[in-house]
Amino acid sequence: MGARMDDEITMIADAAARIAAEHLAPFAETLDRGREGALEGFLANLKRLADNGFMAINVPAAYGGTEAGAVAFARVVEELAKACASTAVTVSVTNMVGEIIAAVGSEAQKEAYLPKLADGTYPAGAFCLTEAGAGSDPAGMRTRAVRDGDDYVLNGTKLYITSAEYAGVFVVWAVTDPDAPKGRGISCFLVEAGTPGLVIGKREQKLGQHGSATNIVTLEDCRVPASAMLGAQNAGFRIAVGELAGGRIGIASLARGIARAALEAAIAYAKEREQFGAPIAAMQGPQWMIADAATELEAARLLILEAARLKDAGLPYARAASMAKLYSTEAAQRVTYLALQLHGGAGYLTDHPVERYTRDVRITTIYEGTSEIQRMIIARDVLGG
């Protein structure tokens, strides 16, 4: 897999922006409110994105992927998030699933799953890592996978699983050697939707990103063949850590996309809203607020692109990804709050999309590793730990 040239990446990002403006943005409120046709329209948009190559951006072309690289991925997710965060997070996670299969999967696994993720046969992929006692500390998971002849039997419960209701394949982490030191006895499995014992629980009621399903996933004597193991036995924790770093580039991009939308809405409102005989955009206070927000978003852009560039170059990028995720998501919180403030009382009403942006952006400092976890990763790397 290699990165495309800048002009090709720009073309890919522009195509994503066009689809987002034409199909995602007009539908975002319907999806957020769960109105009639929300799920059908959402799945149709996912298929449209797959048809245009956005569900397997960093997957080899031999398996139906776009093979465009991490920079292209970052820019696509940002453009989609600017229109609809719920759709963007689905695309981001599905791309993570595709990347992990492409990176460590067997040839048979790549041939079986990657084309279906790329062409939309599977509307999405799901990433089953988090548990009640294993969120920021995934090595503490309790889900077990026990060898039984030519199969493994999985038992456990996973929480906060994005796209579980419509995912075609699940990447599931489970303990295969309970006697190994913490984090060293975990393996990774591919479990197809519909496998007996794979139970999709209730959809969680969330503050934001309502259009993206988040579910409990329970494994009840879920039997999979030994060939379903992804990567080497007991190497699952290393796989998770590596893929989470790449996922953080996606979430940083998603946060920046939401914040861009919020800032653009605030600027438009500030130019129209008059107080004391003039548009508030002509006043120094709002001008400085907008200037600070624009500066923060530009700094976030540079951090994201640097992390993605390092990944494309095959260089260590975990620290850069954590820096990008930490700064971009925290900055996005500030920018969306500022945008709502500039709207005044109107911003608190559902009549304006800035209310949705404020809800949608909140989770970005939490998933794919909280801001506090990012600070730990950065500090350890800086201090040589």
MOMO-V529268 format. One record per pair of residues at least 24 apart in sequence whose C-alpha atoms are under 8 Angstrom apart, sorted by sequence separation. I is the first residue (numbers start at 1). J is the second residue. D is the distance in Angstrom with one decimal. If there is no record, write none. Layout:
{{I J D} {I J D}}
//
This chain:
{{168 192 6.1} {169 193 5.6} {197 221 5.6} {198 222 6.0} {300 324 6.6} {304 328 7.9} {168 193 5.1} {197 222 4.1} {303 328 8.0} {333 358 7.5} {336 361 7.7} {131 157 6.5} {132 158 7.4} {167 193 6.8} {196 222 6.0} {197 223 7.2} {98 125 7.8} {131 158 4.7} {132 159 6.7} {195 222 7.2} {196 223 7.3} {263 290 7.6} {300 327 6.4} {301 328 7.9} {97 125 5.9} {130 158 5.6} {131 159 5.2} {195 223 7.8} {300 328 4.9} {333 361 6.5} {97 126 6.8} {129 158 6.6} {130 159 5.5} {145 174 5.6} {332 361 7.0} {333 362 6.6} {19 49 7.9} {94 124 5.3} {95 125 7.9} {97 127 6.7} {128 158 6.1} {129 159 7.9} {130 160 7.0} {143 173 7.5} {144 174 5.0} {145 175 5.8} {146 176 6.3} {263 293 7.5} {93 124 8.0} {94 125 4.6} {128 159 7.7} {130 161 7.8} {143 174 4.9} {144 175 4.7} {145 176 5.2} {263 294 7.9} {297 328 7.4} {300 331 7.6} {93 125 6.8} {94 126 6.6} {142 174 7.2} {143 175 6.0} {144 176 6.2} {329 361 7.7} {91 124 7.5} {93 126 6.8} {128 161 6.1} {141 174 7.3} {142 175 6.8} {191 224 7.0} {90 124 6.8} {93 127 7.2} {127 161 6.6} {141 175 7.3} {297 331 7.1} {126 161 6.7} {127 162 7.3} {165 200 6.7} {296 331 6.2} {297 332 7.6} {329 364 5.7} {330 365 6.5} {55 91 5.9} {126 162 6.2} {164 200 6.7} {329 365 5.4} {54 91 7.4} {58 95 7.3} {126 163 6.0} {191 228 7.1} {260 297 7.5} {16 54 8.0} {56 94 7.6} {57 95 6.7} {125 163 7.0} {126 164 6.0} {190 228 5.2} {259 297 7.8} {55 94 6.4} {56 95 5.3} {59 98 6.5} {124 163 6.5} {125 164 7.9} {189 228 5.4} {190 229 6.4} {326 365 7.2} {55 95 5.7} {58 98 7.8} {59 99 6.0} {189 229 4.3} {190 230 6.4} {325 365 7.9} {46 87 7.4} {58 99 6.3} {126 167 5.8} {188 229 5.8} {189 230 5.1} {256 297 6.7} {293 334 7.8} {330 371 7.9} {56 98 6.1} {60 102 7.5} {124 166 6.5} {125 167 4.7} {126 168 7.9} {128 170 6.6} {140 182 7.1} {187 229 7.2} {188 230 5.2} {293 335 5.5} {56 99 7.6} {59 102 6.2} {123 166 6.3} {124 167 4.5} {125 168 5.8} {126 169 6.4} {127 170 5.9} {128 171 5.7} {129 172 6.4} {139 182 6.1} {140 183 7.2} {187 230 7.6} {188 231 7.0} {122 166 7.9} {123 167 6.1} {124 168 6.1} {125 169 5.3} {126 170 4.7} {127 171 5.1} {128 172 4.7} {129 173 5.7} {139 183 4.5} {160 204 7.8} {187 231 7.9} {256 300 7.2} {42 87 7.5} {46 91 7.8} {122 167 6.3} {123 168 6.7} {124 169 7.7} {125 170 6.0} {126 171 6.3} {127 172 6.6} {128 173 6.5} {187 232 7.4} {188 233 7.8} {256 301 7.6} {293 338 7.8} {326 371 5.4} {122 168 4.6} {125 171 7.9} {187 233 5.4} {188 234 8.0} {325 371 7.8} {63 110 7.1} {121 168 7.9} {122 169 7.5} {139 186 7.9} {186 233 7.6} {187 234 4.6} {188 235 7.7} {63 111 6.6} {165 213 6.6} {186 234 4.6} {187 235 5.7} {188 236 4.9} {253 301 7.9} {326 374 6.1} {65 114 7.7} {163 212 6.4} {164 213 6.8} {165 214 8.0} {185 234 4.6} {186 235 6.3} {187 236 4.0} {289 338 7.2} {325 374 7.6} {326 375 7.5} {64 114 7.1} {65 115 7.4} {162 212 6.9} {163 213 5.1} {164 214 6.6} {165 215 7.3} {184 234 5.9} {185 235 7.3} {186 236 5.0} {187 237 7.1} {63 114 5.8} {64 115 5.2} {117 168 8.0} {162 213 5.9} {163 214 6.1} {164 215 6.0} {184 235 6.8} {185 236 7.9} {186 237 5.8} {188 239 8.0} {253 304 6.9} {323 374 7.1} {63 115 5.3} {162 214 4.6} {163 215 7.7} {184 236 8.0} {252 304 6.8} {322 374 5.2} {65 118 5.8} {161 214 5.2} {162 215 6.7} {164 217 7.4} {184 237 6.8} {322 375 7.7} {64 118 5.7} {160 214 5.3} {161 215 5.1} {183 237 5.9} {28 83 7.1} {59 114 7.8} {63 118 7.9} {64 119 7.2} {160 215 5.5} {161 216 6.3} {249 304 6.3} {322 377 7.1} {323 378 6.9} {24 80 7.6} {28 84 5.5} {113 169 7.7} {159 215 6.6} {160 216 6.0} {161 217 6.9} {286 342 7.1} {322 378 6.7} {1 58 7.0} {159 216 4.7} {176 233 7.8} {177 234 7.1} {1 59 7.1} {25 83 4.4} {56 114 7.9} {158 216 5.8} {159 217 6.4} {176 234 6.6} {249 307 7.0} {319 377 6.8} {1 60 5.9} {9 68 7.4} {13 72 6.8} {17 76 7.6} {20 79 6.9} {24 83 5.8} {25 84 6.0} {157 216 7.1} {158 217 5.1} {175 234 7.8} {249 308 6.9} {319 378 5.6} {12 72 7.0} {16 76 5.8} {20 80 5.5} {24 84 6.0} {157 217 5.8} {158 218 6.2} {56 117 6.8} {157 218 4.4} {9 71 7.5} {10 72 7.9} {13 75 5.7} {17 79 5.2} {20 82 8.0} {21 83 6.5} {55 117 6.5} {56 118 5.0} {156 218 5.9} {157 219 6.1} {319 381 6.8} {9 72 5.3} {13 76 5.1} {16 79 6.3} {17 80 6.7} {20 83 5.7} {24 87 7.8} {55 118 5.3} {155 218 7.5} {156 219 5.1} {173 236 6.7} {3 67 7.4} {4 68 5.5} {12 76 7.3} {16 80 6.6} {20 84 7.7} {54 118 7.7} {55 119 7.6} {155 219 4.7} {156 220 6.9} {2 67 6.7} {3 68 5.4} {4 69 6.6} {53 118 6.8} {55 120 7.5} {154 219 6.0} {155 220 5.1} {246 311 8.0} {1 67 5.8} {2 68 6.8} {3 69 4.4} {13 79 7.0} {53 119 7.6} {154 220 6.8} {155 221 5.5} {1 68 7.7} {2 69 5.9} {3 70 7.1} {50 117 7.9} {154 221 5.5} {155 222 6.6} {1 69 7.0} {3 71 7.4} {4 72 7.8} {50 118 5.9} {51 119 6.0} {153 221 5.5} {154 222 4.9} {3 72 7.9} {50 119 5.2} {51 120 7.1} {93 162 7.6} {153 222 5.4} {154 223 6.3} {50 120 5.1} {153 223 4.4} {154 224 7.9} {152 223 5.7} {153 224 6.5} {47 119 7.6} {90 162 7.1} {151 223 6.5} {152 224 5.5} {245 317 7.7} {246 318 7.8} {249 321 5.6} {252 324 6.1} {256 328 6.2} {263 335 6.8} {270 342 6.9} {47 120 5.2} {90 163 6.5} {151 224 5.5} {152 225 6.1} {245 318 5.4} {248 321 5.9} {252 325 4.5} {255 328 6.5} {256 329 7.2} {259 332 5.1} {262 335 7.3} {263 336 6.9} {266 339 5.0} {269 342 7.9} {270 343 7.5} {46 120 7.3} {97 171 7.0} {151 225 4.2} {152 226 5.9} {248 322 6.7} {251 325 6.6} {252 326 7.7} {255 329 5.4} {258 332 7.4} {259 333 7.7} {262 336 5.5} {265 339 7.4} {266 340 7.3} {269 343 6.7} {150 225 6.1} {151 226 4.8} {246 321 7.1} {249 324 6.8} {253 328 7.6} {47 123 6.6} {150 226 5.7} {242 318 7.9} {245 321 6.0} {248 324 7.7} {249 325 6.4} {252 328 5.3} {256 332 6.0} {259 335 5.9} {263 339 5.7} {266 342 6.2} {46 123 6.3} {245 322 7.1} {248 325 5.6} {252 329 5.8} {255 332 5.8} {259 336 5.6} {262 339 5.8} {266 343 6.5} {46 124 8.0} {251 329 7.8} {258 336 7.9} {262 340 7.9} {147 226 8.0} {43 123 6.8} {128 217 7.9} {265 354 7.1} {262 353 7.9} {262 354 5.6} {262 357 6.3} {261 357 7.7} {139 237 6.8} {259 357 7.4} {138 237 8.0} {258 357 6.1} {258 360 7.7} {259 361 7.7} {258 361 6.5} {255 361 6.0} {255 364 6.3} {254 364 8.0} {252 364 7.6} {251 364 6.4} {251 368 7.4} {109 228 7.8} {248 368 6.0} {247 368 6.6} {248 369 7.9} {90 212 6.8} {86 209 4.9} {89 212 7.5} {85 209 6.3} {86 210 6.8} {87 211 7.4} {106 230 7.4} {244 368 6.3} {86 211 5.2} {87 212 6.8} {105 230 5.5} {106 231 7.5} {86 212 4.8} {104 230 6.6} {105 231 5.8} {104 231 5.1} {101 230 7.4} {100 239 7.8} {100 243 6.7} {96 243 7.0} {208 356 7.2} {96 246 7.6} {209 359 7.4} {96 247 6.4} {208 359 4.6} {209 360 5.0} {207 359 6.0} {208 360 4.4} {207 360 7.5} {208 361 7.6} {93 247 7.5} {208 362 7.5} {92 247 7.4} {208 363 7.7} {92 250 5.9} {92 251 7.7} {89 251 7.6} {89 254 7.2} {88 254 6.8} {42 211 7.8} {85 254 7.0} {39 211 7.9} {82 254 7.7} {38 211 7.9} {77 250 6.5} {81 254 5.2} {85 258 6.8} {80 254 7.8} {81 255 7.5} {82 256 7.9} {83 257 7.9} {84 258 8.0} {74 249 6.5} {78 253 4.8} {82 257 4.2} {83 258 7.7} {34 210 7.7} {74 250 5.7} {77 253 6.0} {78 254 4.9} {81 257 4.9} {82 258 4.8} {32 209 6.9} {33 210 7.4} {34 211 7.2} {73 250 7.3} {77 254 5.7} {78 255 7.5} {80 257 7.3} {81 258 5.6} {82 259 7.5} {32 210 5.1} {33 211 8.0} {75 253 7.0} {78 256 6.4} {79 257 6.0} {82 260 6.5} {83 261 7.4} {31 210 7.3} {32 211 5.2} {74 253 5.5} {78 257 4.3} {82 261 5.2} {31 211 5.2} {77 257 7.6} {78 258 7.7} {74 304 7.4} {74 305 7.5} {136 369 6.4} {71 305 6.2} {74 308 7.2} {136 370 7.4} {71 308 5.0} {136 373 7.0} {70 308 5.0} {71 309 6.2} {70 309 7.0} {70 311 6.6} {71 312 7.3} {70 312 5.8} {69 312 6.0} {85 360 6.6} {3 312 5.8} {2 312 6.6} {3 313 8.0}}
//
